[in-house]
Amino acid sequence: MKNVEFRTASSVQGGLIVMAGVTGVAAGSRVQLKDHAGRLRNGLVIRSADDAVLVEVFEGTDDLDLERTWVRFLDEPFKLPVSRDILGRVFNGAGLPRDGRPPIISADRRDVNGEPLNPAARAYPREFIQTGISAIDGMNSLTRGQKLPVFSGGGLPHNRVAAQIVRQAKLLGEESSEFVVVFAAFGASNADARFFQESFEESGVLNKVVMFLNLADEPVIERLLTPRAALTAAEYLAYDLDYHVLVVMTDMTAYAEALREVAVLRGDVPARKGYPGYLYSDLAEIYERAGRIKNRRGSITMIPVLSMPSDDITHPIPDLTGYITEGQIVLGRELANQGVYPPVTVLPSLSRLMKDGIGKNFTREDHPHVASQLFASYAKALEVRGLAAIIGAEELSDADRRYLQFAEAFERRFIGQGEDEDRSVYETLNLAWDLLSMLPPEALIRVSEAELAKYHKGAGSV
């Protein structure tokens, strides 16, 4: 089949070509088209049946003369050439250079769909990754090998948060030099793509980053390839070159909508909100490529970013993502409206693997207790704030007024920080104790007596 060309295109609709009389072609196979002017276009088989094959053309089907269009089925999936030279490079969703530099020349080409991984070969995620953002490092810590998504909403600064994580993320200790980032953006506007590229160049981290950018005006089918190409690069860096890789992907909602669009073209039966019934397994296929493998030095940690349609956390995309991943960082509109950046709403946020990456030998011995105490004190403070809205702040007791002051300081000083402010985990923990010292020692029941004696600065201090 690989060396046979067909000229049996029977119809064209949008970016699709229907090829009649072609058998034995697998869905997901690469296709090359040559039009009447001799120009080559790339495509992907999205549906294969006994009597016809449906091909999505990356470059579109404009100006195609069906009778003079030759189609070659390459009988292979999309493959990404990989080498150490991919570091510092910018590619499109199909792995072609977007930075004006030559393509990667390598005999090593990897299937972008990855290879099956034996679950028994997985190692448990451990060790702390520092993002420099207090609301994450202090209360929802990221561990090496974890999948920790960011749930956002339309108009919230999730792209700025994602870029800040890429610029600041690091491992502590001896392995810090072996840490690299794979960044993928799909359905991005030209302004967003330029922001990401300039942000990484100006901060000097681009040489440790591999970027995959798919723009909003580019083919939908390429959007489905982008996360797979990015993870193929990550797997090569982690398992062949022994790097610790952080994969940041934004926006998974654009990916899911592209999947829905292609599913409609294929004629798949829709499920919840029009998304295909296999949305869960498709997302799992992407997310589960993160992790650690026994007896391998490298690891893949993943932060997928998604914007929740209508701020609905029960929408299929965040709902299914929450089932597959180990927690979530939730960005809230209320804090954003108050000018707090990053607007991390800490109470619904969660890192299920945090306990395995913090504490003695990882961060500091008081970290688990401090995080627990911050959650408890802030939850109590929000209850007091709700009470004050009903009866008035002047009717509150002195102890309750102290909680109100704590909530205000916590949101402004702990959650809120500069876009270029890179806090170490020790600075975050010291700041946490500064804020907890606004409350009397007897109110801090989640920390030990020894920790109170060592770190508490006296009731009422600011």
C-alpha positions in Angstrom: 0.0 0.0 0.0 2.9 2.4 0.8 4.0 2.8 -2.8 0.6 2.9 -4.4 -1.1 6.2 -5.3 -4.8 6.5 -5.7 -6.8 8.9 -7.8 -10.2 7.9 -6.6 -11.3 10.9 -4.6 -15.1 11.0 -4.8 -16.0 14.1 -2.9 -14.7 17.0 -0.8 -16.3 18.7 2.2 -14.5 21.3 4.2 -11.1 19.8 5.1 -12.3 16.2 4.3 -11.7 14.0 1.2 -13.7 10.8 0.7 -11.6 8.2 -1.1 -13.6 5.4 -2.8 -12.4 1.9 -3.6 -9.6 1.9 -1.0 -9.3 -1.1 1.4 -6.9 -2.2 4.1 -6.2 1.2 5.4 -6.0 1.7 9.2 -7.5 4.8 10.9 -4.8 7.1 12.1 -2.5 6.4 9.1 -0.6 9.2 7.5 -1.6 10.4 4.0 0.2 12.5 1.4 -1.8 14.3 -1.3 -0.3 15.8 -4.5 -2.5 18.3 -6.2 -2.6 19.3 -9.9 0.1 21.9 -9.3 2.5 19.3 -7.8 2.1 20.7 -4.2 2.2 18.2 -1.4 -0.3 18.2 1.5 -0.5 16.1 4.6 -3.5 14.3 5.9 -4.7 11.7 8.4 -7.2 8.8 8.0 -10.0 9.5 10.5 -12.4 6.8 9.3 -11.9 3.6 7.4 -14.7 1.4 6.0 -14.9 -1.4 3.4 -16.1 0.9 0.6 -14.5 4.3 1.4 -11.8 6.0 3.5 -12.3 9.5 5.1 -9.2 11.7 5.1 -8.7 15.0 7.0 -6.3 17.3 5.1 -4.0 19.5 7.3 -3.6 22.2 4.8 -7.3 22.2 3.8 -8.9 21.2 0.5 -9.0 24.6 -1.3 -8.3 24.6 -5.0 -8.2 20.8 -5.2 -9.2 19.3 -8.6 -10.4 15.9 -7.6 -9.7 14.3 -10.9 -6.1 15.4 -10.8 -5.4 14.8 -7.1 -3.1 11.8 -6.2 -3.4 10.3 -2.8 -0.7 8.1 -1.2 -1.4 6.1 2.0 1.9 5.8 3.9 0.7 2.9 6.1 2.3 4.4 9.2 1.2 6.7 12.1 2.6 10.2 12.5 6.1 10.0 13.8 8.3 12.6 15.5 12.0 12.8 14.9 13.8 13.1 18.2 17.3 14.0 19.4 18.9 16.2 22.1 18.6 19.1 19.6 14.9 19.5 20.3 15.7 21.4 23.5 15.3 25.2 22.8 13.2 24.6 19.7 9.7 25.7 18.8 7.5 23.4 16.7 4.0 23.3 15.3 1.5 20.7 16.4 2.8 18.1 13.9 6.4 18.6 15.0 7.6 20.8 12.1 9.8 23.8 13.0 8.0 27.1 13.8 11.2 29.0 14.8 12.7 29.5 11.3 15.5 27.0 12.0 16.1 23.8 10.1 14.1 20.6 10.9 15.4 18.0 13.3 17.4 15.5 11.3 17.4 12.2 13.2 17.1 8.5 12.3 15.2 8.0 15.5 11.5 8.7 14.8 8.9 7.9 17.4 5.2 7.1 17.0 3.4 10.1 18.5 0.8 7.7 20.0 3.5 6.3 22.4 3.9 2.7 23.4 2.0 0.7 26.0 3.4 0.9 29.5 3.1 -2.1 31.9 1.3 -0.7 35.0 3.5 -2.9 37.2 6.6 -1.0 35.9 5.3 2.3 37.3 7.1 3.8 40.3 5.2 5.9 42.9 5.4 9.7 42.4 7.6 11.3 45.1 9.9 14.3 45.7 8.8 17.9 45.6 8.9 20.1 42.5 9.1 23.8 43.3 6.9 26.1 41.1 7.8 29.3 43.0 4.0 30.0 43.6 3.1 29.9 47.3 -0.5 28.7 46.8 0.8 25.6 45.0 4.1 24.9 46.8 2.7 25.6 50.3 -0.8 24.0 50.2 -1.1 21.9 47.0 2.4 20.7 46.4 3.5 19.1 43.1 5.4 15.8 43.3 7.7 14.3 40.6 5.6 12.0 38.3 2.2 13.5 39.3 -0.6 14.8 37.1 -1.9 18.0 38.6 -4.3 20.0 36.4 -5.2 23.7 36.6 -9.0 24.3 36.4 -9.7 27.9 35.2 -12.4 29.9 33.5 -12.7 32.1 30.5 -10.9 35.4 31.0 -8.9 34.2 34.0 -5.1 34.4 33.8 -4.3 30.7 33.3 -1.9 31.3 30.5 0.1 33.7 32.6 0.1 31.2 35.5 1.2 28.4 33.0 4.0 30.6 31.7 5.1 31.5 35.2 5.3 27.8 36.2 7.4 27.1 33.1 9.8 29.9 33.9 10.2 29.1 37.6 9.7 25.3 38.1 12.7 23.5 39.4 13.8 20.5 41.4 15.6 21.0 44.7 19.1 19.5 45.3 21.5 17.8 43.1 19.1 16.9 40.3 18.1 20.5 39.5 20.3 20.7 36.5 18.5 17.6 34.9 15.1 19.4 34.9 13.5 20.5 31.5 10.1 21.6 30.4 7.9 20.5 27.4 5.3 23.2 26.8 2.3 22.6 24.4 -0.4 25.1 23.5 -3.3 24.2 21.3 -5.9 26.5 19.8 -3.8 29.5 21.0 -4.3 32.9 19.5 -1.3 34.6 17.7 -1.0 37.0 20.7 -0.9 34.1 23.2 1.7 32.2 21.1 3.9 35.3 20.9 3.5 35.9 24.7 4.6 32.4 25.5 7.6 32.6 23.2 8.8 36.0 24.3 8.2 35.2 28.0 10.5 32.1 27.8 13.1 33.9 25.7 13.3 37.0 27.9 13.6 34.9 31.1 16.4 32.8 29.6 14.7 29.4 30.1 14.0 28.7 26.4 17.2 26.5 26.1 15.6 24.2 28.7 12.2 24.2 27.0 10.7 22.4 24.0 7.6 24.2 22.7 4.8 22.9 20.5 2.4 25.6 19.4 -0.9 25.0 17.5 -2.7 28.2 16.6 -6.5 28.7 16.6 -6.6 29.2 12.8 -4.7 25.9 12.1 -6.2 22.5 11.3 -8.3 20.9 13.9 -6.7 17.5 13.3 -3.3 19.0 14.1 -4.7 20.0 17.5 -5.3 16.3 18.2 -1.6 15.6 17.4 -0.1 18.4 19.5 -0.3 16.8 23.0 0.8 13.5 21.6 3.8 15.0 19.9 4.7 16.9 23.0 4.5 13.8 25.2 6.6 11.8 22.7 9.3 14.4 23.0 8.9 14.2 26.8 9.2 10.4 26.9 12.4 10.6 24.8 13.9 13.3 27.1 12.9 11.4 30.3 13.5 7.7 29.4 16.3 8.0 26.9 18.2 11.1 28.2 17.4 10.7 31.9 15.9 14.2 32.3 13.1 15.1 34.8 10.5 16.6 32.5 7.6 18.9 33.4 4.9 18.9 30.7 2.6 22.0 30.7 -0.3 21.8 28.3 -2.9 24.6 27.7 -5.8 24.5 26.9 -7.3 21.0 27.2 -10.7 22.4 26.5 -9.6 23.4 23.0 -8.3 19.9 22.5 -11.6 18.3 23.7 -13.6 20.6 21.3 -11.3 19.6 18.4 -12.0 16.0 19.3 -15.7 16.7 19.3 -15.5 18.4 15.9 -13.6 15.4 14.4 -16.0 13.0 16.0 -18.9 14.8 14.3 -17.1 14.6 10.9 -16.6 10.8 11.5 -20.2 10.3 12.3 -19.6 9.1 15.9 -22.6 9.0 18.3 -22.4 12.0 20.6 -22.7 11.6 24.4 -22.7 14.3 27.2 -22.9 17.8 25.7 -22.1 16.5 22.3 -18.6 15.1 23.2 -17.9 11.6 21.9 -18.4 8.7 24.4 -14.7 7.9 24.2 -13.7 11.4 25.6 -12.7 9.7 28.9 -10.4 7.1 27.4 -9.0 9.6 25.0 -8.0 12.0 27.8 -6.7 9.1 29.9 -4.5 8.1 26.9 -2.8 11.5 27.2 -2.7 11.9 30.9 -1.5 8.4 31.7 1.7 9.0 29.7 3.0 10.9 32.7 4.7 9.2 35.6 7.8 7.4 36.7 9.2 4.0 35.6 11.1 1.7 37.9 14.9 1.6 37.3 14.7 4.7 35.1 16.2 8.0 36.3 14.0 10.2 34.3 10.3 11.1 35.0 7.4 13.0 33.5 5.3 15.3 35.6 2.2 16.9 34.0 0.3 20.1 34.5 -2.6 20.2 32.0 -4.5 23.6 32.0 -8.2 23.7 31.1 -10.8 26.5 31.0 -14.1 25.3 32.4 -17.0 26.3 30.1 -19.3 28.6 32.1 -17.1 28.1 35.1 -18.8 24.7 35.5 -16.6 22.2 37.4 -19.1 19.4 36.6 -18.7 20.0 32.8 -17.4 16.7 31.1 -13.9 18.0 30.5 -13.0 19.0 34.1 -15.2 16.2 35.5 -13.4 13.5 33.5 -10.0 15.1 34.0 -10.6 15.0 37.8 -11.2 11.2 37.7 -7.9 10.6 35.9 -5.5 13.0 37.6 -4.3 13.4 41.2 -6.0 16.6 42.3 -6.6 20.1 40.8 -5.5 23.7 41.2 -8.7 25.8 40.9 -8.4 29.5 39.7 -11.4 31.6 41.0 -13.1 34.6 39.5 -13.8 36.2 42.9 -10.1 36.6 43.8 -9.3 37.7 40.2 -12.0 40.4 40.5 -10.2 41.6 43.6 -6.9 41.9 41.8 -5.3 38.9 43.4 -2.8 37.1 41.2 -2.6 34.2 40.8 -6.3 33.8 41.8 -5.9 30.3 43.3 -9.0 29.3 45.3 -7.3 27.1 47.8 -10.2 25.3 49.5 -11.5 23.4 46.4 -7.9 22.9 45.3 -6.2 19.6 46.1 -3.0 17.7 45.5 -3.6 14.0 46.4 0.1 13.1 46.3 1.3 16.1 48.3 1.9 14.1 51.4 4.6 12.0 49.6 6.6 14.9 48.4 6.9 17.2 51.4 8.2 17.2 55.0 11.6 16.1 56.3 14.1 15.2 53.6 12.0 16.9 50.9 11.0 20.4 52.0 10.9 21.2 55.8 9.7 19.1 58.7 6.9 21.6 59.5 5.4 21.7 56.0 2.6 19.1 56.3 1.3 20.6 59.6 1.6 24.2 58.3 -0.4 23.4 55.1 -3.1 21.7 57.2 -3.3 24.6 59.6 -3.5 27.2 56.8 -6.5 25.2 55.3 -8.2 25.0 58.7 -7.6 28.7 59.7 -8.6 30.1 56.2 -11.8 27.9 56.3 -12.7 29.3 59.7 -11.9 32.8 58.5 -14.3 32.5 55.6 -17.0 31.3 58.0 -16.4 34.5 60.0 -16.5 36.6 56.9 -19.9 35.1 56.0 -21.1 35.9 59.5 -19.8 39.5 59.3 -21.8 40.0 56.1 -25.0 39.1 58.0 -24.6 40.8 61.4 -21.8 43.4 60.6 -18.1 43.3 61.5 -18.6 45.6 64.5 -20.7 42.8 66.2 -17.9 40.3 66.0 -15.7 39.3 68.9 -12.0 40.2 69.0 -11.0 36.7 68.2 -13.3 36.7 65.1 -12.0 40.1 64.0 -8.5 38.6 64.1 -9.6 35.8 61.7 -11.0 38.5 59.3 -7.6 40.2 59.4 -5.9 36.8 58.8 -8.2 36.1 55.7 -7.4 39.5 54.2 -3.6 39.1 54.8 -3.7 35.5 53.6 -5.3 36.4 50.2 -3.1 39.5 49.6 0.3 38.3 50.8 0.2 34.4 50.6 -2.0 33.7 47.6 -1.2 37.0 45.9 2.3 37.4 44.5 4.0 39.1 41.6 4.1 37.5 38.1 7.9 37.5 38.3 8.1 36.7 42.0 9.8 33.3 42.4 9.4 32.2 46.1 11.4 29.3 47.4 9.4 26.8 49.5 11.3 28.1 52.6 10.2 31.7 51.9 6.6 30.3 51.5 6.7 28.5 54.8 8.2 31.5 56.6 5.4 33.7 55.2 2.9 31.1 56.3 4.2 31.4 59.9 4.1 35.2 59.7 0.4 35.0 58.9 -0.4 32.2 61.4 1.3 34.4 64.0 -1.7 36.8 63.6 -3.7 34.1 65.5 -3.2 33.1 69.1 -1.2 29.9 69.7 -4.1 28.1 71.3 -6.1 28.5 68.0 -3.4 26.6 66.0 -4.3 23.0 66.8 -2.8 21.4 63.6 0.8 22.2 64.4 2.9 20.7 67.2 4.0 22.4 70.4 7.6 22.3 69.3 6.8 24.0 65.9 4.8 26.7 67.8 7.8 27.3 70.0 10.2 27.5 67.1 8.2 29.4 64.5 5.3 31.3 66.1 6.1 35.0 66.4 3.6 35.9 69.2 -0.1 36.5 69.0 -1.1 39.6 67.1 2.0 40.1 65.1 1.7 40.9 61.4 
